[in-house]
C-alpha cells in the first residue's frame, strides 16, 4: 500500500526527524532557560505587570489594556482587541524571565503601533491559512486514496501555507525580541551588563522555538512533495 510506503519511507527520517529533534531541543531550551531565570529576581524588583504599566505609556501605547490570562507561558498580545495578556507567573513575579517576556509581548504591541509590515502580513494570513491548511491535509489524503496526483498537489500547496506562516512569523518574533531588549535598556530596566545578558538569553531561547517550527513545517512540505514525485516516478 502507498500509505505504508510513506510510513516506512526513509526520506521521512532524513527530512522530518532532524527538524522534529530541533523542535524538541528548542522547547527544552526555552523551558530550562525560563526555569532558570524565573528564579532570579531582576535588580529593580519589577514584575511583568510592573514593566508593562511602565513601558506602555512611555512607548506611546497607553491605550493598550493589560490583562492576566490563565496558563504558563500563555503570554501574548492581541492586536484585534489591543490587549496585552500576561500569564499569572509573568504578571506577578519580579524575575528576569517575567521582565523579558513582558517586554517581548510589548514589542508586538509596538509593532502594531508602528504598522510593522510583517505583522500585518501574518495577521492577514491567519484566517486564510487556518482553513486552507486543514483542508489541505484532507485533500492530500484524498489524492493519495484516489491515486490522483493533481489532488495530492493541490493538497500540498494548501498545506504549504503553514510553512509560509512559519517563515513570516520569524521576522515578527525576532523583531519583537530586538525591540524588547532595546526598550529594557533605554528605559533602565536592565541595571547591569549581566542582567542584560540574562534578558538576551531569555529572548534568544524563545526565538529558537520559531526557527525550529519553521524548519519542521518546511521539512514536512518537502516530504509531501518528494512523496508525490516518487509515486509519479513509480508509475512510469
C-alpha positions in Angstrom: 0.0 0.0 0.0 1.2 3.5 -0.7 0.3 4.7 2.8 2.5 2.0 4.2 5.3 3.1 1.9 5.1 6.6 3.1 5.2 5.4 6.7 8.3 3.4 6.1 10.0 5.8 3.7 13.5 6.6 5.0 13.1 10.0 3.4 10.8 10.9 6.3 13.6 10.3 8.8 16.1 12.2 6.6 13.9 15.3 6.2 11.4 15.4 9.1 13.2 13.8 12.0 16.1 16.3 12.2 13.5 19.2 12.3 11.5 17.4 14.9 14.6 16.9 17.1 15.4 20.6 16.6 11.9 21.5 17.8 12.2 19.2 20.9 15.6 20.8 21.7 14.3 24.3 21.3 11.3 23.6 23.5 13.6 22.1 26.1 15.9 25.1 25.9 13.1 27.6 26.5 11.8 25.6 29.4 15.2 25.3 31.1 16.0 28.9 30.4 12.7 30.0 31.8 13.0 27.8 34.8 16.5 29.3 35.5 15.7 33.0 35.1 12.2 32.8 36.7 14.0 32.0 39.9 16.3 35.0 39.6 14.9 38.4 40.7 15.6 41.4 38.5 17.5 44.1 40.3 14.7 46.6 40.3 12.2 44.1 41.7 9.6 44.7 39.0 7.0 42.1 38.0 6.0 41.7 34.4 2.9 43.7 35.1 5.0 46.5 36.6 7.1 46.5 33.4 4.0 46.7 31.2 2.5 49.5 33.2 5.7 51.5 32.9 6.6 50.7 29.3 3.2 51.0 27.6 2.6 54.7 28.4 6.3 55.5 27.9 6.2 54.0 24.4 3.0 55.8 23.4 0.8 52.7 23.9 -1.3 53.9 26.9 -4.4 52.7 25.0 -3.3 49.0 25.3 -5.1 47.2 28.0 -3.4 44.8 30.4 -5.0 41.5 31.5 -3.9 38.3 33.3 -4.6 35.1 31.3 -4.5 31.6 32.7 -1.7 29.2 31.9 2.1 29.0 31.8 3.9 30.9 29.1 0.5 31.8 27.6 1.6 35.5 27.3 0.6 37.2 24.1 -0.5 40.5 22.6 -4.0 40.5 20.9 -3.9 43.1 18.0 -7.6 42.7 17.4 -8.6 43.8 20.9 -5.5 45.8 21.6 -4.9 43.8 24.8 -1.6 42.6 26.4 -2.2 39.3 28.2 0.3 38.0 30.7 0.3 34.7 32.5 0.0 34.8 36.3 3.6 33.9 36.9 4.9 36.6 34.5 2.5 39.2 35.7 3.2 38.6 39.4 6.8 37.6 39.8 9.7 40.1 39.8 12.1 37.9 37.9 14.3 38.4 34.9 12.2 36.0 32.9 9.0 37.9 33.7 10.6 41.2 32.8 11.9 39.8 29.5 8.6 38.0 28.5 6.5 41.1 29.2 8.9 43.3 27.2 8.7 40.8 24.3 4.9 41.0 24.1 5.1 44.8 24.4 7.4 44.6 21.4 4.5 43.1 19.5 2.3 45.9 20.6 4.9 48.3 19.4 4.8 46.6 16.0 1.1 47.0 15.9 1.5 50.7 16.8 4.1 51.2 14.0 2.2 49.2 11.4 5.1 46.8 11.1 4.8 45.1 7.7 5.4 41.5 8.6 3.0 41.7 11.5 0.3 42.9 9.0 1.1 40.1 6.6 0.9 37.5 9.4 -2.4 38.8 10.7 -3.8 38.8 7.2 -2.7 35.2 6.7 -4.2 33.8 9.8 -7.9 33.5 8.7 -7.0 32.1 5.3 -4.3 29.6 6.3 -6.1 28.2 9.3 -8.8 26.9 7.0 -6.5 26.1 4.0 -4.0 24.0 6.0 -6.8 21.8 7.5 -8.4 21.3 4.1 -5.0 20.7 2.6 -4.4 17.5 4.6 -7.8 16.2 3.7 -7.3 16.9 0.0 -3.8 15.5 0.1 -5.1 12.3 1.8 -7.9 12.1 -0.7 -5.5 12.5 -3.6 -3.4 9.5 -2.3 -6.5 7.4 -1.7 -7.9 8.1 -5.2 -4.4 7.9 -6.7 -4.8 11.4 -8.1 -1.6 13.3 -8.3 -3.5 16.5 -9.2 -5.5 16.4 -5.9 -2.4 15.5 -3.9 -0.5 18.5 -5.4 -3.4 20.8 -4.6 -3.3 19.5 -1.0 0.4 20.1 -0.7 0.0 23.6 -2.0 -2.6 24.3 0.7 -0.5 22.6 3.4 2.4 24.8 2.4 0.5 27.7 3.9 1.7 26.5 7.4 5.3 26.8 6.2 4.7 30.2 4.8 3.1 31.3 8.1 6.1 30.0 10.0 8.5 31.9 7.8 6.5 35.1 8.1 6.4 34.6 11.9 10.2 34.5 12.2 10.9 38.2 11.4 7.9 39.2 13.6 9.2 37.4 16.6 12.9 38.3 16.1 11.9 42.0 15.7 9.8 41.8 18.9 12.7 40.5 20.8 15.0 43.2 19.5 12.5 45.8 20.4 12.1 44.3 23.9 15.9 44.4 24.7 16.1 47.9 23.3 13.2 49.1 25.5 14.5 47.4 28.6 17.9 49.0 28.1 16.7 52.5 27.1 14.3 52.8 30.0 16.8 51.4 32.5 15.0 48.2 33.4 18.2 46.2 33.0 20.6 47.6 35.6 23.8 45.8 34.7 25.5 44.0 31.8 24.9 40.7 33.5 21.2 41.4 33.7 21.2 42.4 30.0 22.9 39.1 29.0 20.3 37.2 31.0 17.4 39.0 29.3 19.0 38.4 25.9 19.3 34.7 26.8 15.6 34.5 27.6 14.7 36.3 24.4 17.0 34.2 22.2 15.8 30.9 23.6 12.2 31.9 22.6 13.4 32.8 19.1 14.8 29.3 18.6 11.3 27.8 19.0 10.1 29.8 16.0 13.2 28.8 14.0 12.5 25.1 14.8 8.9 25.5 14.0 9.7 26.9 10.5 12.2 24.1 9.9 9.6 21.5 10.8 6.9 23.0 8.6 9.2 23.3 5.6 10.6 19.7 6.1 7.0 18.4 6.2 6.1 20.1 3.0 9.3 18.9 1.3 8.5 15.3 2.3 5.0 15.5 0.9 6.4 16.9 -2.4 9.0 14.1 -2.7 6.4 11.5 -1.8 4.2 12.6 -4.7 7.2 12.8 -7.1 8.3 9.4 -6.0 4.9 8.0 -6.6 4.7 9.5 -10.0 8.1 8.0 -10.9 7.0 4.6 -9.8 4.0 4.8 -12.2 6.2 5.3 -15.2 
